[in-house]
Amino acid sequence: MPLSPPRIIREVELLPEIRDLFSEYPFVAHRSPEAVRRALLVPRGVEAPESEVAAALVPLRVEGEVLA
């Protein structure tokens, strides 16, 4: 069965995806934007530029969802 192509999404669409990812894999919350980007791609099929992931992490950190 062929894999479906990755979905390419933007920062605003990434927030719920990242929240879900962190709820399933809390250790990823303490990783770099590049590591979060790869974690979104591999199990979820979500492709996003590292800059978009980094931008999406900013409000999550402000909201206290990502502990640095």
ROTORBA-444776 format. One record per residue: y, x, z of N, C-alpha, C in turn; residue in one letter. Coordinates in steps of 0.05 Angstrom, whole numbers, always signed. Example, Ala and Ser with C-alpha at 12.3 -4.5 7.8 and 13.67 -1.06 7.14 Angstrom:
<rs>
+--------+--------+--------+--------+--------+--------+--------+--------+--------+------+
|   n.c2 |   n.c1 |   n.c3 |  ca.c2 |  ca.c1 |  ca.c3 |   c.c2 |   c.c1 |   c.c3 | lolo |
+--------+--------+--------+--------+--------+--------+--------+--------+--------+------+
|   -114 |   +264 |   +156 |    -90 |   +246 |   +156 |    -66 |   +264 |   +156 |    A |
|    -45 |   +257 |   +142 |    -21 |   +273 |   +143 |     +1 |   +258 |   +157 |    S |
+--------+--------+--------+--------+--------+--------+--------+--------+--------+------+
</rs>
This chain:
<rs>
+--------+--------+--------+--------+--------+--------+--------+--------+--------+------+
|   n.c2 |   n.c1 |   n.c3 |  ca.c2 |  ca.c1 |  ca.c3 |   c.c2 |   c.c1 |   c.c3 | lolo |
+--------+--------+--------+--------+--------+--------+--------+--------+--------+------+
|    -24 |    +17 |     +0 |     +0 |     +0 |     +0 |    +25 |    +18 |     +0 |    M |
|    +42 |    +16 |    -20 |    +66 |    +33 |    -21 |    +86 |    +26 |     +1 |    P |
|   +100 |    +46 |    +11 |   +120 |    +42 |    +31 |   +145 |    +30 |    +17 |    L |
|   +159 |    +13 |    +32 |   +184 |     +2 |    +21 |   +205 |    +23 |    +23 |    S |
|   +225 |    +23 |     +5 |   +246 |    +43 |     +7 |   +263 |    +38 |    +32 |    P |
|   +275 |    +60 |    +42 |   +292 |    +57 |    +66 |   +316 |    +40 |    +61 |    P |
|   +324 |    +25 |    +81 |   +349 |     +9 |    +80 |   +372 |    +28 |    +87 |    R |
|   +393 |    +28 |    +71 |   +416 |    +44 |    +77 |   +437 |    +25 |    +90 |    I |
|   +445 |    +32 |   +114 |   +464 |    +14 |   +128 |   +487 |    +30 |   +139 |    I |
|   +508 |    +16 |   +147 |   +533 |    +29 |   +157 |   +535 |    +27 |   +187 |    R |
|   +556 |    +40 |   +198 |   +560 |    +43 |   +226 |   +557 |    +16 |   +242 |    E |
|   +571 |     -4 |   +233 |   +571 |    -30 |   +248 |   +544 |    -42 |   +248 |    V |
|   +528 |    -38 |   +227 |   +501 |    -48 |   +226 |   +482 |    -31 |   +243 |    E |
|   +490 |     -7 |   +248 |   +473 |    +12 |   +263 |   +472 |     +5 |   +293 |    L |
|   +493 |     -7 |   +304 |   +493 |    -12 |   +333 |   +468 |    -26 |   +343 |    L |
|   +461 |    -49 |   +332 |   +437 |    -63 |   +342 |   +411 |    -47 |   +336 |    P |
|   +411 |    -33 |   +314 |   +387 |    -16 |   +308 |   +384 |     +6 |   +328 |    E |
|   +406 |    +19 |   +335 |   +405 |    +41 |   +354 |   +398 |    +30 |   +382 |    I |
|   +410 |     +8 |   +390 |   +403 |     -4 |   +416 |   +373 |    -10 |   +417 |    R |
|   +362 |    -22 |   +396 |   +333 |    -27 |   +396 |   +317 |     -2 |   +397 |    D |
|   +326 |    +18 |   +382 |   +312 |    +44 |   +382 |   +311 |    +56 |   +411 |    L |
|   +334 |    +55 |   +424 |   +336 |    +66 |   +451 |   +320 |    +50 |   +471 |    F |
|   +318 |    +24 |   +467 |   +302 |     +8 |   +486 |   +272 |    +15 |   +482 |    S |
|   +264 |    +21 |   +458 |   +236 |    +28 |   +453 |   +230 |    +57 |   +460 |    E |
|   +249 |    +75 |   +454 |   +246 |   +104 |   +458 |   +270 |   +115 |   +474 |    Y |
|   +272 |   +110 |   +500 |   +296 |   +118 |   +515 |   +302 |   +148 |   +513 |    P |
|   +283 |   +165 |   +510 |   +288 |   +193 |   +508 |   +305 |   +201 |   +484 |    F |
|   +305 |   +184 |   +463 |   +321 |   +190 |   +439 |   +351 |   +188 |   +445 |    V |
|   +358 |   +173 |   +466 |   +386 |   +169 |   +472 |   +400 |   +195 |   +479 |    A |
|   +385 |   +215 |   +487 |   +396 |   +240 |   +496 |   +394 |   +262 |   +474 |    H |
|   +389 |   +253 |   +450 |   +386 |   +272 |   +427 |   +411 |   +272 |   +410 |    R |
|   +412 |   +291 |   +391 |   +435 |   +294 |   +373 |   +436 |   +271 |   +353 |    S |
|   +459 |   +266 |   +341 |   +461 |   +246 |   +320 |   +440 |   +250 |   +298 |    P |
|   +434 |   +275 |   +291 |   +414 |   +281 |   +270 |   +387 |   +271 |   +279 |    E |
|   +380 |   +276 |   +304 |   +354 |   +268 |   +314 |   +352 |   +238 |   +315 |    A |
|   +374 |   +224 |   +323 |   +374 |   +195 |   +323 |   +372 |   +184 |   +295 |    V |
|   +385 |   +197 |   +276 |   +383 |   +189 |   +248 |   +354 |   +190 |   +238 |    R |
|   +341 |   +213 |   +245 |   +312 |   +215 |   +236 |   +295 |   +195 |   +250 |    R |
|   +301 |   +189 |   +276 |   +285 |   +169 |   +290 |   +289 |   +141 |   +279 |    A |
|   +312 |   +136 |   +268 |   +317 |   +110 |   +255 |   +301 |   +108 |   +229 |    L |
|   +300 |   +130 |   +215 |   +287 |   +130 |   +188 |   +257 |   +128 |   +190 |    L |
|   +245 |   +144 |   +207 |   +215 |   +146 |   +207 |   +202 |   +120 |   +216 |    V |
|   +206 |   +110 |   +240 |   +192 |    +86 |   +248 |   +204 |    +60 |   +237 |    P |
|   +230 |    +60 |   +232 |   +244 |    +35 |   +225 |   +252 |    +33 |   +196 |    R |
|   +251 |    +54 |   +181 |   +258 |    +53 |   +153 |   +288 |    +49 |   +148 |    G |
|   +304 |    +57 |   +168 |   +333 |    +54 |   +166 |   +345 |    +82 |   +159 |    V |
|   +358 |    +83 |   +136 |   +370 |   +108 |   +127 |   +401 |   +106 |   +131 |    E |
|   +412 |   +125 |   +145 |   +441 |   +126 |   +149 |   +450 |   +155 |   +150 |    A |
|   +474 |   +160 |   +140 |   +484 |   +187 |   +142 |   +489 |   +195 |   +171 |    P |
|   +486 |   +221 |   +176 |   +489 |   +230 |   +204 |   +517 |   +223 |   +214 |    E |
|   +537 |   +224 |   +197 |   +565 |   +217 |   +206 |   +567 |   +188 |   +215 |    S |
|   +552 |   +170 |   +202 |   +552 |   +142 |   +210 |   +538 |   +138 |   +237 |    E |
|   +516 |   +153 |   +241 |   +502 |   +151 |   +266 |   +519 |   +162 |   +289 |    V |
|   +533 |   +185 |   +284 |   +550 |   +196 |   +304 |   +573 |   +177 |   +311 |    A |
|   +584 |   +164 |   +291 |   +605 |   +144 |   +296 |   +595 |   +120 |   +312 |    A |
|   +571 |   +111 |   +306 |   +559 |    +89 |   +321 |   +552 |    +96 |   +350 |    A |
|   +546 |   +121 |   +355 |   +540 |   +129 |   +382 |   +565 |   +129 |   +400 |    L |
|   +589 |   +132 |   +389 |   +613 |   +133 |   +405 |   +617 |   +108 |   +421 |    V |
|   +617 |    +84 |   +409 |   +620 |    +60 |   +426 |   +597 |    +55 |   +445 |    P |
|   +573 |    +64 |   +438 |   +551 |    +61 |   +457 |   +555 |    +79 |   +481 |    L |
|   +566 |   +103 |   +477 |   +571 |   +120 |   +500 |   +593 |   +108 |   +517 |    R |
|   +614 |    +97 |   +504 |   +636 |    +84 |   +519 |   +626 |    +60 |   +535 |    V |
|   +607 |    +45 |   +524 |   +596 |    +22 |   +538 |   +576 |    +31 |   +560 |    E |
|   +570 |    +57 |   +561 |   +552 |    +67 |   +581 |   +523 |    +64 |   +574 |    G |
|   +517 |    +57 |   +549 |   +489 |    +54 |   +541 |   +475 |    +80 |   +536 |    E |
|   +491 |   +101 |   +529 |   +479 |   +127 |   +524 |   +491 |   +146 |   +545 |    V |
|   +474 |   +156 |   +561 |   +482 |   +175 |   +582 |   +481 |   +203 |   +571 |    L |
|   +503 |   +216 |   +572 |   +504 |   +244 |   +561 |   +496 |   +263 |   +583 |    A |
+--------+--------+--------+--------+--------+--------+--------+--------+--------+------+
</rs>
